[in-house]
Amino acid sequence: MKDRLVTLIGGGGFLGRYVAQELYRAGVRVRIAQKRPRDAWFLKPLGGLGQTQFATVDVTAPDSIARAIEGSDFVVNLAGTFGARMRAVHVDGARDVAAAAQRGGVEALVHISALGAAMDSPSAYGRTKAEGERSVLDAFPAATILRPSILFGREDAFVNRFAGLIANAPIVPVLRPTVKFQPAYVADVAQAVVKALAHPAAHGGHVYELGGPDIVTMAELHRWIAGAIGREAHFVELPDALGGLVASVGVLPGAPITRDQWRMLQRDNVVTTGAEGFEKFGLTPTPLASVAPGWLVRFRRHGRFGQLGEAA
């Protein structure tokens, strides 16, 4: 792959920045394509001289997609949204990226979907992600589909959000305390993306579910975070009737605030039994406990100088 050109659509996002760094290490030229390229300029110093390009793209505008991937050897579609444009981004946009890649003679396409993508998902997010997978494979049959679980990492909006609540709120509500998660380390998923690009003959046309080594409930995750930051938090596990109301009206900061996010919590977010995953890339997923304490330290009462177990 050295000196080849990889276009990352949505490359300035949480996962995209890690994919870019893996590609830099592989000696690949990287084109970051997104609606506001200046939001990803922070990546340029991380690569070598001339290793990073920027392009403007709107995944709901086919012409801009074609321009963004012109001349690319490989493409990664990381675009996603929880907003009102889910169908436009997850289905129509994904189809247009795949079609443009096929027309442009791209050697490999990796499409980022989501664990839990299913046509019968209770959430629009899960359904549109599943429809998007189908549209991608229809347009580019050799595409690799990756379904990562909820991602954790230094800049994540999942573990860090809960840590902020636990550190600052005297009482922490827990929605859907028994729902299960299998969070994956963002750097592991980035490595899987690069390996899929490097070996399209082995991975093209496959769907992989990428979950971490630990399965935890929402309540267990909250308790683990509290222990990791040395906080004696008071958790209140909300019954579904109240949790649904909270999600609908958004009265609790940090809680799911849309009906669709609430619907996503109605199913466990874990790898399907028998599904292919990290092992197919020769990767051993990283446990949350082995890396997260290094950045969660800022949520301790006295930051890095705080002691675990001190009173909150």
C-alpha positions in Angstrom: 0.0 0.0 0.0 3.0 2.3 0.4 2.6 5.6 -1.5 -1.0 4.7 -2.6 -3.9 7.1 -2.0 -6.6 6.4 0.5 -9.6 8.7 0.7 -11.3 8.7 4.1 -14.8 10.1 3.9 -15.5 11.5 7.3 -11.8 11.1 8.2 -11.7 13.9 10.8 -14.2 12.1 13.1 -13.4 9.9 16.1 -12.6 6.7 14.3 -11.3 8.5 11.2 -8.4 10.1 13.0 -7.2 6.7 14.2 -7.5 5.2 10.8 -5.5 8.1 9.4 -2.7 7.6 11.9 -2.5 3.9 11.0 -2.3 4.8 7.3 0.4 7.3 8.0 2.5 4.6 9.7 2.0 2.4 6.7 3.4 5.2 4.4 0.1 5.8 2.6 -1.1 9.1 1.2 -4.3 10.1 2.9 -7.1 12.3 1.6 -9.4 13.5 4.3 -12.8 14.2 2.7 -15.6 15.8 4.7 -18.1 18.7 4.7 -15.8 21.1 6.6 -12.2 20.0 5.8 -10.7 22.7 8.2 -12.2 20.7 11.1 -9.7 18.0 10.3 -6.6 20.2 9.8 -5.3 18.9 13.1 -4.3 15.7 11.3 -1.8 17.3 9.0 1.1 17.5 11.4 0.6 13.8 12.3 1.7 12.7 8.8 4.8 13.3 6.7 5.4 16.1 4.3 2.8 15.9 1.5 1.2 12.8 3.0 -2.2 14.5 3.8 -4.7 16.0 1.4 -8.1 17.5 2.1 -11.2 17.5 0.0 -14.7 18.9 0.5 -17.5 16.3 0.3 -21.2 16.1 1.1 -22.3 12.4 1.1 -25.8 13.5 0.1 -24.4 15.1 -3.1 -23.2 12.5 -5.6 -21.1 14.9 -7.7 -19.1 15.9 -4.7 -18.4 12.3 -3.8 -17.1 11.6 -7.3 -14.7 14.6 -7.1 -13.5 13.6 -3.6 -12.5 10.1 -4.5 -11.1 10.9 -8.0 -7.7 9.2 -8.4 -8.0 7.2 -5.2 -6.7 3.6 -4.9 -8.7 2.9 -1.8 -11.8 4.4 -0.1 -13.1 4.2 3.5 -16.6 5.5 4.2 -16.9 6.6 7.8 -19.9 8.9 7.3 -22.7 8.5 9.9 -25.2 10.5 11.8 -27.8 10.2 14.6 -29.7 13.2 13.2 -32.6 13.7 10.8 -30.6 12.8 7.7 -29.9 9.1 8.6 -31.5 7.7 5.4 -29.7 10.3 3.2 -26.3 9.5 4.8 -26.5 5.8 5.8 -28.5 4.5 2.7 -28.4 6.9 -0.2 -25.0 8.4 0.6 -23.4 5.0 1.2 -24.8 3.7 -2.1 -23.4 6.8 -4.0 -20.0 6.3 -2.4 -19.9 2.7 -3.4 -21.1 3.4 -6.9 -18.5 6.2 -7.4 -15.8 3.8 -6.1 -16.9 1.2 -8.6 -16.9 3.6 -11.5 -13.5 5.0 -10.5 -11.8 1.6 -10.4 -11.0 1.8 -6.7 -9.2 -1.4 -5.6 -10.8 -1.7 -2.2 -13.7 -0.1 -0.3 -14.3 -0.4 3.4 -17.7 0.7 4.7 -18.2 1.4 8.3 -21.6 0.2 9.5 -22.5 -0.5 13.2 -23.0 -3.5 15.5 -26.7 -4.1 15.7 -27.5 -3.1 12.1 -30.6 -5.1 11.2 -33.6 -4.6 9.0 -35.8 -5.4 12.0 -34.0 -3.1 14.4 -36.3 -1.1 16.7 -34.3 2.0 15.8 -34.1 4.0 12.6 -30.3 4.1 13.1 -30.0 0.3 13.1 -32.4 -0.1 10.1 -30.7 2.5 7.9 -27.3 1.1 8.7 -28.6 -2.3 7.5 -30.1 -0.8 4.4 -26.8 1.0 3.8 -24.9 -2.3 3.9 -27.2 -3.8 1.3 -26.9 -0.7 -1.0 -23.1 -0.8 -0.7 -22.8 -4.4 -1.6 -25.2 -4.0 -4.5 -23.0 -1.3 -6.0 -19.6 -2.6 -5.0 -19.9 -6.4 -4.3 -16.2 -6.6 -3.1 -16.6 -4.0 -0.4 -15.7 -5.0 3.2 -18.4 -4.2 5.8 -17.2 -3.5 9.3 -19.8 -3.4 12.2 -17.9 -1.9 15.2 -19.5 -1.9 18.6 -19.7 1.3 20.6 -16.1 2.7 20.5 -14.0 3.8 23.4 -10.9 5.8 23.3 -9.3 9.0 24.7 -11.7 11.3 22.8 -14.8 9.1 22.9 -18.3 10.5 23.7 -19.4 7.4 25.5 -17.2 6.4 28.4 -16.1 10.0 28.9 -19.7 11.3 29.0 -20.6 8.9 31.8 -17.4 9.7 33.6 -18.2 13.4 33.5 -21.7 12.7 34.9 -20.3 10.5 37.7 -17.7 13.0 38.6 -20.1 16.0 38.8 -23.5 14.8 39.7 -24.5 13.8 43.3 -27.0 11.3 41.9 -26.5 9.5 38.5 -29.5 8.0 36.7 -28.9 4.8 34.8 -31.1 4.1 31.8 -31.7 0.5 30.7 -29.3 -0.8 33.4 -29.5 -4.4 32.2 -28.8 -3.8 28.5 -25.5 -5.3 27.4 -22.6 -3.8 25.5 -19.4 -5.1 24.0 -17.3 -1.9 23.6 -14.3 -2.0 21.2 -11.1 0.1 21.4 -11.0 2.6 18.6 -7.4 1.9 17.7 -8.2 -1.8 17.2 -11.0 -1.0 14.8 -8.6 1.4 12.9 -6.1 -1.5 12.5 -8.9 -3.7 11.2 -9.8 -1.0 8.6 -6.2 -0.8 7.3 -5.8 -4.6 7.2 -9.0 -4.9 5.2 -7.7 -2.3 2.7 -4.4 -4.1 2.4 -5.9 -7.5 1.7 -9.1 -7.0 -0.4 -8.9 -10.5 -1.8 -9.2 -12.0 1.7 -11.8 -9.6 3.1 -13.8 -8.2 0.2 -17.5 -9.1 0.3 -17.3 -10.0 4.0 -19.2 -8.5 6.9 -17.3 -8.4 10.2 -18.6 -7.7 13.7 -16.0 -6.0 15.9 -16.7 -6.2 19.6 -14.2 -6.0 22.5 -13.3 -8.8 24.8 -15.7 -7.7 27.6 -19.5 -7.8 27.7 -20.9 -5.5 30.4 -24.3 -4.2 31.3 -25.0 -0.5 31.5 -25.1 -0.7 35.3 -21.8 -2.6 35.4 -20.2 0.0 33.1 -21.2 2.8 35.4 -19.9 1.1 38.4 -16.6 0.3 36.7 -16.1 3.9 35.6 -16.8 5.1 39.2 -14.1 2.8 40.5 -11.7 3.8 37.8 -12.0 7.5 38.7 -12.3 7.0 42.5 -15.8 8.3 42.9 -18.4 7.0 45.3 -21.3 7.6 43.1 -25.0 7.1 43.9 -26.7 5.4 41.0 -30.4 5.3 40.5 -31.5 2.6 38.0 -34.6 4.0 36.3 -37.5 1.7 35.3 -38.3 1.6 31.6 -41.5 3.6 32.0 -39.6 6.5 33.5 -36.5 6.0 31.3 -38.6 6.2 28.2 -40.1 9.5 29.4 -36.7 10.9 30.2 -35.4 9.9 26.8 -38.4 11.5 25.1 -38.2 14.9 26.8 -34.5 15.0 27.5 -34.7 16.1 31.1 -31.4 14.5 32.2 -28.1 15.8 30.8 -26.0 13.1 29.2 -28.9 10.6 28.9 -30.2 9.5 25.5 -32.4 12.4 24.4 -34.2 11.1 21.4 -36.8 8.3 21.0 -34.5 6.6 18.4 -31.6 6.5 20.8 -33.9 5.0 23.4 -35.0 2.4 20.9 -31.4 1.5 20.3 -31.1 0.6 24.0 -33.9 -2.0 23.7 -31.5 -4.6 22.4 -28.2 -5.8 23.6 -25.3 -4.4 21.5 -23.1 -7.5 21.3 -21.5 -9.6 18.6 -23.7 -12.2 17.0 -22.8 -15.8 17.9 -20.6 -17.3 15.2 -19.9 -13.9 13.5 -16.5 -13.2 12.1 -14.6 -10.5 13.9 -11.2 -9.2 15.0 -9.6 -12.7 14.8 -10.0 -12.7 11.0 -7.5 -9.8 11.0 -5.1 -11.4 13.4 -6.0 -8.9 16.1 -6.7 -9.4 19.8 -9.2 -6.8 21.0 -8.0 -4.5 23.9 -9.9 -4.6 27.2 -11.4 -1.3 28.4 -9.6 -1.7 31.8 -6.2 -1.9 30.2 -6.2 1.6 28.5 -9.1 3.7 29.8 -7.7 4.6 33.2 -4.9 6.5 31.5 -7.3 9.2 30.2 -10.0 8.9 32.8 -7.6 10.2 35.4 -8.7 13.7 34.6 -12.1 12.9 36.2 -10.6 12.1 39.6 -11.3 14.7 42.3 -7.7 16.1 42.1 -7.0 14.9 38.6 -3.7 13.1 38.1 -2.7 13.8 41.7 -5.9 12.3 43.1 -6.0 8.9 44.9 -8.3 6.1 44.0 -10.8 5.6 46.7 -10.7 9.1 48.1 -14.1 10.6 49.0 -15.9 12.4 46.3 
